[in-house]
Amino acid sequence: MDLLDLLKRPEGKTLEFKRDLSSPNGALRTLVAFANTAGGTLLIGVEDATRHVRGVRDPLDLEERLASLISDSIVPRLVPDLEILPWRRMHLLAVQVYPSPGRPHYLKGEGIESGVYVRVGSTNRRADRELIDELGRFARGETFDEQAMPELDSEAVDFRAASESFASVRKLRRGDLETLHLVTTYQGGKVPTVGGVLLFGKDRARLFPDAWVQAGRFDGSDKSRIRDQIAIRSPLPNAAEAAIAFVRKHGELGAEIGAVRRKDRWNLPPVAVREAIINALVHTDYAQRGAPIRLSIFDDRLEVENPGLLLFGLTLSDLQQGISKLRNRVIGRVFHELGLIEQWGSGIQRMTTACVDAGLAPPVLEEIGTRFRVTLRFARSGTPVVDAVDQAILDALADKKGRSTHELSQAVGLTSRGTRTRLVKLVERGLVREVGTSPQDPRRRYFLARSL
């Protein structure tokens, strides 16, 4: 264990400092929270506020005492690694906990109803009943949206709505509802799954009243003045498109003031907006009650916030490295078949790449309470990254007259197919705008989305 590396890091989801063990309950709650969430290290002998290293007295006795406390106080049994670390003329005690397959762990003295804790940022949070249930499902390898709803029959899933969503992909057959796990067998009969109802349920709004998107455009940088708002209550695949359309409606909010006239520009690359919204719909904890998915547009940023902590075992740095776990397998499978998800685990990296390539700051990822938030900021932190071919395309569009794919291919010396591939990526990054009736429109033309 690298002590110097630990001391250089701030407290967070996987690290906490304690001056001593004079109040052991706080340390035990931290160990329970680490085991239930993403693991972590408790370092005893360091002041948590100042990070001054004070060391511990009688480290061998402290190690034995803490081992006994852990054994006697935490259920199911937790076996962390305890290590005495030398530091100059003193010693510290490090306790390393790994994400546990035995979740949920809890403090025996507080009981399972009130003694389960999870880690949120640098704090320990007492888990409510919904979160305790999710810990149990995760330990069993189950997801909430795979659960059967035996109080309903299979007709609770709207086959017509599902067929319309799949129309552009393939013809949906009744048997596909079971293959997609929208319905399942329960005690000899066919019943819908939670995912089936969330995606295409006829009575979805009553059964899951918080499974909708609240979208708003606010003046300024807070929510004191609202300019426009919409409640998106359509089936989840349609809700994704409606939410993206709302952002597009308010997408030309930035401006560059030139010598002659104001030039409107897109604030965010469309691919980043799309990934943020799809990520929220697929990874929401729909077992939580009390608040919908929220999409908030301010003068300086877009926030997309969904109920649910990161799935257990994950950290924010894991997401940035492309490590992902799917919270809702049924919803994820359907979104993947519909082409709304391109590659598992790539959403955050695609968002980051799109923003950086467009000269924007990377997305800000946060756990706030029991919710997850992605913030995309409009302010440009650099020049968009383009290679020589992309720059040639942008130069060819500089006269603002618009060009077809064929015209651009002649201008830059690529095949029409190669030019089209380049244009798709430039449109995703928000550098080029496509005007036409559809991606298949042979008369579609391309324009600069903003001045570079």
BELFEN-V786897 format. One record per backbone hydrogen bond with DSSP energy under -0.5 kcal/mol. CO is the residue of the C=O (numbers start at 1). NH is the residue of the N-H. Records with the same first field share a line. If there is no record, write none. Layout:
BEGIN
CO = NH + NH
END
This chain:
BEGIN
1 = 3
2 = 6
3 = 7
4 = 8
5 = 9
6 = 9
12 = 15
14 = 41
15 = 12
16 = 43
18 = 45 + 46
23 = 26 + 27
24 = 28
25 = 29
26 = 30
27 = 31
28 = 32
29 = 33
30 = 34
31 = 35
32 = 36
33 = 37 + 119
34 = 39
35 = 100
37 = 313
40 = 97
41 = 16 + 43
42 = 44 + 95
43 = 18 + 46
44 = 93
45 = 54 + 55
47 = 51
52 = 47 + 54
58 = 62
59 = 63
60 = 64
61 = 65
62 = 66
63 = 67
64 = 68
65 = 69
66 = 70
67 = 71
68 = 72
69 = 73
70 = 74
73 = 108
75 = 106
80 = 82
81 = 96
83 = 85 + 94
85 = 92
87 = 90
90 = 87
91 = 56
92 = 85 + 94
93 = 44
94 = 83 + 96
95 = 42 + 97
96 = 81
97 = 40
100 = 103
106 = 75 + 108
107 = 110 + 111
110 = 114
111 = 114 + 115
115 = 107
116 = 127
118 = 120 + 125
120 = 123
123 = 120
125 = 118
128 = 132
129 = 133
130 = 134
131 = 135
132 = 136
133 = 137
134 = 138
135 = 139
136 = 140
137 = 141 + 142
138 = 141
143 = 146
144 = 147
145 = 195
147 = 194
149 = 152
153 = 156
154 = 157
156 = 158 + 202
157 = 159
158 = 162
159 = 163
160 = 164
161 = 165
162 = 166
163 = 167
164 = 167
166 = 169 + 170
170 = 172
173 = 176 + 177
174 = 177
175 = 178 + 179
176 = 180
177 = 182 + 183
178 = 181
182 = 193
184 = 191
186 = 189
189 = 186 + 191
190 = 154
191 = 184
192 = 149
193 = 197
194 = 198
195 = 199
196 = 200
197 = 201
198 = 236
200 = 158
201 = 204
203 = 207
204 = 208
206 = 209
208 = 211
210 = 212
212 = 214 + 293
213 = 215 + 232
214 = 295
215 = 230
216 = 218 + 297
217 = 227 + 228
219 = 222
220 = 299
225 = 219
228 = 217
230 = 215 + 232
231 = 233
232 = 213
235 = 238 + 239
236 = 240
237 = 241
238 = 242
239 = 243
240 = 244
241 = 245
242 = 246
243 = 247
244 = 248
245 = 249
246 = 250
248 = 251
251 = 253 + 267
254 = 265
256 = 258 + 263
261 = 258
262 = 264
263 = 256
265 = 254
269 = 272 + 273
270 = 274
271 = 275
272 = 276
273 = 277
274 = 278
275 = 279
276 = 280
277 = 281
278 = 282
279 = 283
280 = 284
282 = 328
284 = 286
285 = 288
293 = 214
294 = 305
295 = 216
296 = 298 + 303
297 = 218
300 = 378 + 379
301 = 298
302 = 376
303 = 296
304 = 374
305 = 294
306 = 372
307 = 285
311 = 314
315 = 319
316 = 320
317 = 321
318 = 321 + 323
319 = 322
325 = 327
327 = 329
328 = 332
329 = 333
330 = 334
331 = 335
332 = 336
333 = 337
334 = 338
335 = 340 + 341
336 = 339
343 = 346
346 = 350
347 = 351
348 = 352
349 = 353
350 = 354
351 = 355
352 = 356
353 = 357
354 = 358
355 = 360
356 = 359
357 = 385
359 = 381 + 382
363 = 365
364 = 375
366 = 368 + 373
367 = 369
368 = 371
370 = 308
371 = 368
372 = 306
373 = 366
374 = 304
375 = 364 + 377
376 = 302
379 = 361
384 = 386
387 = 391
388 = 392
389 = 393
390 = 394
391 = 395
392 = 396
393 = 397
395 = 398
397 = 400 + 448
403 = 446
404 = 408
405 = 409
406 = 410
407 = 411
408 = 412
409 = 413 + 414
415 = 419
416 = 420
417 = 421
418 = 422
419 = 423
420 = 424
421 = 425
422 = 426
423 = 427
424 = 428
425 = 429
426 = 431 + 432
427 = 270 + 430
428 = 271
431 = 449 + 450
433 = 447
434 = 436
435 = 445
438 = 441
441 = 444
445 = 435
446 = 403
447 = 433
END
